[in-house]
Structure formats: structure tokens, C-alpha cells
Amino acid sequence: MPAYRSFDAAVFEALFATAPDAMVAVDRNGVIVLANPQAERLFGYPPGALAGRAVEALLPAAVRQAHVGHRTHYMANPR
């Protein structure tokens, strides 16, 4: 693996972890794969506890089902 690839990954991880805003990344199924410390604090989760949860768990119950539909539509035609 070229050295720049590991550098790029390290830079990404550092920027993601230290960004001032909460950030959450999800896969195509809406499962959280990355959450930075700011997101964990904002939503009241301990470090590492958001990964593996459905992103809809972070939303008010009244809008969760609608969000599943919006997310599914977006993933089918992202733009």
C-alpha cells in the first residue's frame, strides 16, 4: 500500500474526530458506521456506542418511519 494512503486515512480520522460539529456516517441500510465524539456527546451516547445502530434511533419517534422512506429513496437515486 502506498504511504499516502495510510496518511490520507490518518488525516481523515483526525479531522473526523476533531471536527467541531457532530458527524454521523451511515451505510446504505441506514446503519451508523462512524460517529465522531461530538455526535456521541450530542446524543448522549458513550464512545463507540452509536456504531451499529440505525440512524433513525437518533430521530424523534414521530418521524422515524418517514425517514426510512426518505433514506431508501435517496439511496436508490443519490443526488
RAGI-V553506 format. One record per residue. N is the residue number from 1. RES is the residue in one letter. PSI is psi in whole degrees, -180 to 180 (NA if undefined). D_FIRST is the distance of its C-alpha to the first C-alpha in Angstrom with 2 decimals. Layout:
# RAGI-V553506
n = (N | N)
res = (RES | RES)
psi = (PSI | PSI)
d_first = (D_FIRST | D_FIRST)
This chain:
# RAGI-V553506
n = (1 | 2 | 3 | 4 | 5 | 6 | 7 | 8 | 9 | 10 | 11 | 12 | 13 | 14 | 15 | 16 | 17 | 18 | 19 | 20 | 21 | 22 | 23 | 24 | 25 | 26 | 27 | 28 | 29 | 30 | 31 | 32 | 33 | 34 | 35 | 36 | 37 | 38 | 39 | 40 | 41 | 42 | 43 | 44 | 45 | 46 | 47 | 48 | 49 | 50 | 51 | 52 | 53 | 54 | 55 | 56 | 57 | 58 | 59 | 60 | 61 | 62 | 63 | 64 | 65 | 66 | 67 | 68 | 69 | 70 | 71 | 72 | 73 | 74 | 75 | 76 | 77 | 78 | 79)
res = (M | P | A | Y | R | S | F | D | A | A | V | F | E | A | L | F | A | T | A | P | D | A | M | V | A | V | D | R | N | G | V | I | V | L | A | N | P | Q | A | E | R | L | F | G | Y | P | P | G | A | L | A | G | R | A | V | E | A | L | L | P | A | A | V | R | Q | A | H | V | G | H | R | T | H | Y | M | A | N | P | R)
psi = (132 | 148 | -34 | -28 | -45 | -34 | -46 | -43 | -42 | -41 | -45 | -49 | -42 | -44 | -42 | -44 | -30 | 2 | 142 | -17 | 152 | 133 | 138 | 133 | 137 | 158 | -176 | -23 | 4 | 17 | 130 | 125 | -24 | 140 | 132 | 167 | -33 | -38 | -42 | -44 | -45 | -44 | -1 | 32 | 147 | 162 | 131 | -5 | -15 | -32 | 131 | -12 | 156 | 138 | -28 | -19 | -18 | -6 | 156 | 144 | -34 | -21 | 1 | -50 | -41 | -38 | -38 | -45 | -44 | -44 | -44 | -44 | -45 | -45 | -28 | -26 | 70 | 129 | NA)
d_first = (0.00 | 3.80 | 6.42 | 8.40 | 6.87 | 7.86 | 10.87 | 11.82 | 11.95 | 13.95 | 16.18 | 16.84 | 17.79 | 19.99 | 21.68 | 22.31 | 23.77 | 25.92 | 27.15 | 30.94 | 31.37 | 30.91 | 28.03 | 27.45 | 24.93 | 26.05 | 24.93 | 27.06 | 29.55 | 30.16 | 28.56 | 27.20 | 23.50 | 23.27 | 26.16 | 26.25 | 28.82 | 31.24 | 31.41 | 32.02 | 34.82 | 36.28 | 36.64 | 37.62 | 34.88 | 33.45 | 29.76 | 27.63 | 30.72 | 30.05 | 26.92 | 28.19 | 31.46 | 32.72 | 32.67 | 36.36 | 37.10 | 36.79 | 39.47 | 43.23 | 44.58 | 46.66 | 43.71 | 41.16 | 42.25 | 42.42 | 38.89 | 37.64 | 39.29 | 37.89 | 34.33 | 34.70 | 36.14 | 33.39 | 30.59 | 32.47 | 32.67 | 30.43 | 31.67)
